[in-house]
């Protein structure tokens, strides 16, 4: 068996949830994945392994990426645990810099660790950035729409795929000799904003084909279907870029000595219960791994994976010991197993959490602290400060009689109200229709305050509509999950549990 250090390609999309056609066989035809085909992601999954229970450590860019780069829970990464006001602590080791020290050629294109200062520090900062062809891919639908009159739709897409190719080629050209490489491709096009109507115009997706396929907590109306449809178009663009990278690896003869991992940080932005929430829509992500000779083909794996597990996985694949302070566990034993389904019985849960994103819940920019335990059947959420607004200051819109800002402003300015939910047509529609009887409950579920505890039985309630925390019949389950979560948080020295004066409540973690 070939045991030379492999190349590592990590394709990591910003705000990409679990949207890929490989999941259609698992979910059935009654989800948005029924509308899309992602042949390149599916190839990685089919020629390797598809994970069905992959979750981010935090549904917020910087904390999530801090965890992935270090193999630690986000609260163990200093000021990397927050988004607004994040600073990198260079005494905390990261896997890319460790691999570089061991002889790997490292580099990235597009987003790695941001916002935060110094920019992309745990991956080497500007020194290891490769983007000579530009960064237009991050605005894929806008750039393609702008260039379509001159180049045609497919030609406009090709310009952006060529950007990906040229940036990756620049990285490869900078490699010395036969050193293995570690490359992070992090496009941001699945992050807001998107060209409205681009799902149909660029990709031929029909918004109303989504009728009956949205989660139960989203109003099934045209505006929201169109918004989802436009997002799915960006997912298809990401898959197209992934295909460029796979083809290049084939051209240079290195695809079979490359560990390829494809995933994304948290779920869909600008939607209730999505990004910045600990529900599935906010934390569940796609994950596929391909590594010929080491990862048997065609496997579907149900083990629970926290994406911070990728750091020790990459370290072990490169022949290195785990970094000091890592709380994550390598996935190599699971990846290399020939088994399917649940491979490691101990991987039966993940712990998720959140502190500060961008919202100002009250004077002093206090966070919205949450932790959650997700198992196969249950989602248990602990909201430590239930009097605060989960999506940030409503700016008076919690009053259903208050006149809302214009629809266009809510589509384009995140900070007008509820700033921990990105501006979007969905957000605008929900705010403008919040007083309607058929919308009131759904609006409250997405924008209102949460109780101290939430418990959902996902076997009977897959869209987490009915909180069982106050149900006497679920009291024993609630107690067991709460006790298990608190035990893990204590073991991992979560400041929310072990500090009398929690650091996240005070500057520099909170406040201006």
ZIKA-V179066 format. One record per residue. N is the residue number from 1. PHI is phi as a letter, one per 30 degrees, with the letter a starting at -180 (none if undefined). OMEGA is omega in degrees with one decimal (* if undefined). D_CENTER is the distance of its C-alpha to the mean C-alpha in Angstrom with 2 decimals. Layout:
BEGIN
N,PHI,OMEGA,D_CENTER
N,PHI,OMEGA,D_CENTER
END
This chain:
BEGIN
1,none,-179.6,33.95
2,d,-178.0,32.46
3,c,176.3,31.22
4,d,-179.2,30.90
5,e,-178.7,27.68
6,d,161.5,25.21
7,d,177.6,23.36
8,b,174.0,19.60
9,c,178.5,17.37
10,c,176.3,13.63
11,c,-167.8,12.03
12,b,-173.9,8.51
13,c,180.0,7.46
14,d,176.0,6.38
15,i,176.9,4.92
16,c,178.5,5.51
17,d,-178.5,5.75
18,c,-176.6,8.77
19,b,178.8,11.14
20,a,-175.5,13.73
21,d,176.7,17.40
22,d,-179.3,17.49
23,d,-177.5,16.27
24,d,-179.9,19.17
25,d,179.7,21.63
26,d,-174.3,19.76
27,d,-171.3,19.06
28,i,-174.3,22.21
29,c,-172.6,22.97
30,c,177.3,22.23
31,b,178.2,18.57
32,e,179.6,17.14
33,d,176.9,16.75
34,d,-175.4,20.53
35,c,-168.5,20.67
36,b,171.8,18.95
37,b,-178.9,19.85
38,b,-171.9,17.63
39,d,-176.5,20.37
40,d,172.3,18.81
41,d,-178.8,15.76
42,d,177.6,18.38
43,d,178.6,20.73
44,e,-179.6,18.55
45,d,-176.7,18.11
46,d,-179.9,21.81
47,c,178.0,23.10
48,a,-176.1,21.13
49,b,175.1,18.95
50,c,-179.3,16.40
51,c,-176.8,14.49
52,c,-177.7,14.45
53,b,177.0,13.06
54,c,-176.4,9.93
55,b,175.6,7.85
56,d,176.8,5.96
57,d,179.7,9.01
58,a,-177.4,8.22
59,d,-178.1,6.33
60,b,-166.1,7.66
61,e,-171.7,7.48
62,d,177.9,10.64
63,e,179.3,10.78
64,e,-177.0,7.61
65,d,174.3,9.17
66,e,179.1,12.52
67,d,-176.4,11.97
68,d,-177.1,10.92
69,d,-175.5,13.85
70,c,-175.0,16.28
71,i,179.9,15.67
72,b,167.7,16.25
73,d,-172.8,14.98
74,e,-177.9,13.87
75,d,178.3,17.27
76,c,-176.0,18.98
77,c,179.9,17.96
78,i,-179.8,20.45
79,d,169.3,19.44
80,d,-178.6,16.13
81,d,-179.4,15.24
82,b,177.2,15.23
83,c,179.6,14.01
84,d,-179.3,17.31
85,j,-178.6,19.93
86,d,171.5,17.99
87,b,-178.2,20.35
88,d,176.1,20.08
89,c,-173.6,22.59
90,d,171.9,24.01
91,d,177.9,25.61
92,c,-177.3,22.32
93,d,177.2,22.06
94,b,-175.4,19.11
95,d,-179.2,19.00
96,d,-178.2,19.41
97,d,175.7,22.49
98,d,177.6,23.85
99,d,177.7,23.68
100,d,179.0,25.35
101,d,-179.8,28.05
102,d,175.3,28.64
103,j,177.8,29.33
104,d,167.7,26.11
105,d,-175.5,25.73
106,c,176.5,22.33
107,a,-177.4,20.67
108,a,171.0,17.77
109,b,-179.0,17.42
110,i,-166.5,15.39
111,c,171.6,12.71
112,b,-176.4,12.39
113,b,178.2,12.98
114,a,-3.3,13.59
115,d,-178.0,14.88
116,l,180.0,17.20
117,b,-14.3,20.57
118,d,-175.1,21.75
119,e,175.2,19.20
120,h,-176.6,17.32
121,e,-177.5,19.90
122,d,175.2,18.39
123,c,177.3,18.43
124,j,177.9,21.90
125,i,-177.1,21.46
126,d,-179.0,23.31
127,d,-175.3,25.41
128,c,-179.4,22.89
129,d,179.9,21.47
130,b,179.5,22.59
131,b,-178.3,22.58
132,d,-179.2,26.28
133,d,177.9,25.71
134,j,-176.3,23.58
135,b,-178.4,20.14
136,d,-179.9,20.77
137,e,180.0,18.07
138,d,176.0,15.67
139,c,-167.5,17.93
140,e,-173.7,18.47
141,d,178.2,19.88
142,d,-178.3,22.01
143,d,179.9,23.35
144,d,178.3,24.12
145,d,-179.3,25.82
146,d,-175.8,27.80
147,c,-176.1,28.98
148,d,-179.6,29.70
149,e,-178.8,33.24
150,d,-170.8,34.36
151,c,-171.1,32.50
152,i,-175.8,31.71
153,d,-177.9,28.27
154,d,176.7,27.91
155,d,177.7,29.44
156,d,175.4,27.09
157,d,-177.2,24.09
158,d,176.2,25.96
159,e,-178.3,26.29
160,d,175.4,22.54
161,d,177.0,22.30
162,d,175.6,25.23
163,e,178.2,23.41
164,d,-179.3,20.78
165,d,-176.0,23.76
166,d,178.1,25.78
167,d,178.1,23.17
168,d,178.8,22.57
169,d,177.9,26.36
170,d,177.1,26.93
171,d,-179.4,24.84
172,d,-179.1,26.85
173,d,-178.6,30.08
174,d,-178.4,29.58
175,d,176.5,29.53
176,c,172.8,32.79
177,h,-176.4,34.56
178,c,178.1,32.78
179,d,172.8,30.24
180,d,-179.4,26.99
181,c,174.8,23.98
182,b,-172.9,20.40
183,b,178.7,18.41
184,c,175.9,14.88
185,c,-170.9,14.20
186,b,-178.9,11.45
187,d,-175.7,12.21
188,c,-174.1,11.21
189,d,176.9,12.88
190,d,170.1,10.15
191,d,173.2,10.11
192,e,3.6,13.25
193,c,176.4,16.10
194,b,176.2,17.31
195,d,-177.1,20.95
196,d,-178.1,22.11
197,i,-175.0,23.59
198,d,177.5,22.04
199,e,178.8,20.65
200,d,-173.5,24.31
201,d,-176.5,25.97
202,c,-170.2,24.02
203,b,178.8,22.90
204,i,178.3,25.44
205,d,-180.0,23.12
206,c,-177.7,25.13
207,e,-174.5,23.45
208,d,168.9,25.94
209,d,176.9,25.16
210,d,-179.3,22.26
211,e,-179.0,24.93
212,i,-176.7,24.60
213,c,179.1,21.14
214,d,174.1,19.03
215,e,-174.5,18.08
216,d,-178.2,21.23
217,d,174.9,20.03
218,c,174.8,19.76
219,e,-176.1,23.18
220,c,-177.4,23.98
221,b,-172.7,25.46
222,e,-176.5,25.60
223,e,-178.1,23.84
224,d,175.5,20.66
225,d,179.5,20.99
226,d,179.9,21.42
227,d,177.1,18.31
228,d,-179.0,16.22
229,d,178.1,18.39
230,d,176.8,17.75
231,d,178.8,13.97
232,d,175.0,14.79
233,d,177.5,17.01
234,d,175.4,14.36
235,d,177.3,12.61
236,d,176.9,16.15
237,d,176.3,16.57
238,e,-179.8,13.72
239,d,177.1,15.48
240,d,176.7,18.71
241,d,175.7,17.76
242,e,178.4,16.73
243,d,177.3,20.19
244,d,-179.0,21.83
245,d,179.5,20.60
246,d,-179.8,21.76
247,d,179.6,25.07
248,d,177.1,25.63
249,d,176.4,25.20
250,d,-177.6,27.77
251,d,-179.5,30.06
252,c,175.5,30.27
253,i,-175.8,30.72
254,b,-176.0,27.87
255,d,-176.0,25.38
256,d,169.8,26.84
257,c,178.9,26.63
258,b,171.1,22.97
259,d,-177.7,20.22
260,c,178.0,17.47
261,b,-177.6,13.92
262,b,178.8,11.36
263,a,-179.1,7.65
264,a,-179.2,4.33
265,c,177.2,1.95
266,h,-167.7,2.05
267,c,-171.1,5.02
268,d,-178.3,8.03
269,c,175.5,9.68
270,i,179.9,13.36
271,b,174.9,13.82
272,e,177.6,15.33
273,i,176.5,13.43
274,c,178.9,10.04
275,e,-178.0,7.88
276,i,175.2,9.90
277,b,-177.8,11.17
278,c,174.1,11.42
279,d,-178.7,12.25
280,e,-177.3,10.86
281,d,-179.8,9.78
282,c,-170.2,7.53
283,b,-177.8,6.41
284,d,-176.1,7.37
285,b,173.2,5.98
286,d,175.3,8.64
287,a,175.3,10.46
288,b,-177.2,13.89
289,b,175.7,16.37
290,b,177.3,19.71
291,a,-175.8,22.50
292,e,-179.0,26.00
293,i,-179.0,28.51
294,b,180.0,26.08
295,c,179.9,23.65
296,e,-173.7,25.80
297,d,166.9,24.98
298,i,-177.0,24.00
299,c,173.2,22.55
300,c,-170.9,20.23
301,c,-176.9,19.03
302,c,178.8,18.41
303,e,177.1,18.00
304,d,-176.6,15.29
305,b,166.5,12.93
306,c,-173.0,11.05
307,e,174.3,9.16
308,d,175.9,11.68
309,d,-179.6,14.18
310,d,-178.5,13.61
311,d,177.1,15.66
312,d,175.4,18.78
313,d,178.8,18.32
314,d,178.1,18.64
315,d,-178.8,21.44
316,d,177.8,23.34
317,d,179.3,23.05
318,d,176.7,24.60
319,i,-177.2,27.35
320,c,174.3,26.47
321,d,177.4,26.49
322,e,178.3,23.49
323,d,176.4,23.22
324,d,178.1,25.05
325,j,178.8,23.12
326,d,172.7,20.37
327,c,179.1,19.60
328,d,-178.3,17.30
329,b,-178.9,19.13
330,d,177.0,19.35
331,c,-174.8,18.40
332,e,177.6,21.43
333,e,177.6,23.74
334,d,-178.3,21.53
335,d,-175.3,20.87
336,d,178.7,24.60
337,d,175.4,25.89
338,c,-176.4,27.58
339,d,174.3,26.63
340,c,178.8,24.30
341,i,178.7,22.90
342,d,-176.1,22.75
343,d,-179.9,23.73
344,c,-175.2,23.62
345,d,-179.2,24.80
346,d,178.6,23.46
347,d,-175.5,19.82
348,c,-178.7,20.13
349,a,166.8,17.60
350,b,174.4,14.62
351,c,-176.6,14.74
352,b,178.6,12.09
353,a,-178.6,12.94
354,a,171.1,13.01
355,b,-175.4,15.79
356,c,171.5,16.15
357,c,178.3,13.96
358,c,-170.4,16.53
359,d,171.2,18.71
360,c,-173.1,22.30
361,d,178.2,23.04
362,a,179.9,26.63
363,e,-178.0,28.80
364,j,176.1,27.53
365,h,179.6,23.81
366,d,-176.7,23.18
367,d,167.6,19.73
368,c,-172.5,18.56
369,d,177.8,18.40
370,b,168.1,16.85
371,b,-178.4,16.48
372,b,172.3,16.00
373,c,-179.6,17.18
374,c,174.7,15.92
375,c,179.9,18.48
376,e,-174.6,19.41
377,c,-168.8,21.41
378,b,166.9,20.45
379,b,177.0,17.90
380,c,-178.8,19.58
381,b,173.8,18.45
382,c,176.1,20.56
383,c,-171.6,20.72
384,d,-178.8,22.88
385,b,-173.8,24.06
386,d,178.0,24.50
387,d,179.1,26.79
388,d,-178.9,24.11
389,c,-177.8,22.09
390,e,-179.1,18.45
391,c,177.6,17.59
392,j,-174.8,20.14
393,e,179.7,23.72
394,d,-179.6,24.77
395,h,176.6,27.58
396,i,-176.5,30.03
397,d,170.7,28.16
398,d,172.0,28.23
399,d,-175.0,31.81
400,d,179.5,31.81
401,c,-178.3,34.99
402,d,178.7,33.65
403,d,-177.8,33.52
404,d,170.5,29.97
405,e,-178.7,29.20
406,d,179.0,29.56
407,e,-178.4,27.17
408,d,178.9,26.58
409,d,179.0,25.88
410,d,176.3,23.23
411,d,-168.4,21.65
412,b,-177.2,21.75
413,b,-177.8,21.84
414,d,-167.0,18.97
415,c,178.6,21.38
416,d,179.9,24.19
417,a,-179.5,23.08
418,h,-169.5,20.19
419,d,174.5,18.35
420,d,168.6,15.15
421,c,-177.5,14.57
422,d,173.8,14.43
423,e,-177.6,17.70
424,a,171.8,17.94
425,d,178.1,20.68
426,d,177.9,19.24
427,e,180.0,19.47
428,d,-179.4,22.91
429,d,-178.4,24.13
430,d,-179.5,23.22
431,d,-177.4,24.94
432,d,-178.1,27.95
433,c,-172.3,28.43
434,d,-176.8,27.68
435,d,-179.3,31.36
436,d,-176.6,31.95
437,e,-177.0,32.77
438,d,-176.6,30.41
439,c,-171.0,27.44
440,e,-177.1,28.25
441,d,-179.4,26.64
442,d,177.4,23.36
443,d,179.6,23.33
444,d,-179.7,24.05
445,d,-177.2,21.27
446,c,-172.1,18.67
447,c,-174.3,20.42
448,d,177.7,22.96
449,d,180.0,23.32
450,c,174.3,22.21
451,d,-176.9,24.72
452,d,-179.9,24.71
453,b,174.7,23.66
454,b,178.7,21.88
455,b,-179.0,22.37
456,b,174.0,21.46
457,c,-172.5,23.00
458,d,175.8,20.47
459,d,-179.9,23.27
460,c,-174.2,25.33
461,b,-172.4,22.81
462,d,179.5,19.59
463,c,175.1,18.49
464,h,-179.3,19.26
465,c,-171.3,22.06
466,b,179.8,24.67
467,d,-177.9,24.36
468,c,-174.6,26.73
469,d,179.0,26.89
470,c,-177.8,30.36
471,d,-178.9,31.63
472,e,-178.6,34.42
473,d,-179.8,33.83
474,c,-173.9,30.35
475,d,-177.9,31.58
476,d,177.4,31.79
477,d,179.2,28.24
478,e,-178.5,27.02
479,d,-178.4,29.10
480,d,-178.4,27.99
481,d,177.6,24.25
482,d,-179.6,24.82
483,d,-179.8,27.07
484,d,178.6,24.72
485,d,-177.7,21.82
486,d,178.0,24.28
487,d,178.8,25.73
488,d,-179.1,22.50
489,d,176.1,21.81
490,d,179.5,25.41
491,d,-178.5,25.26
492,c,173.4,22.28
493,h,176.1,24.07
494,d,-179.9,21.65
495,e,179.6,23.50
496,d,-175.1,23.06
497,c,-171.2,25.29
498,c,-178.4,27.52
499,c,177.7,28.40
500,d,174.0,31.14
501,c,-174.2,30.09
502,d,-176.8,26.31
503,e,-176.0,25.26
504,d,178.7,22.40
505,c,-172.3,25.17
506,b,173.8,27.04
507,e,4.3,26.92
508,d,-178.3,25.30
509,d,176.7,22.24
510,b,180.0,23.53
511,j,-176.6,26.00
512,d,*,26.72
END
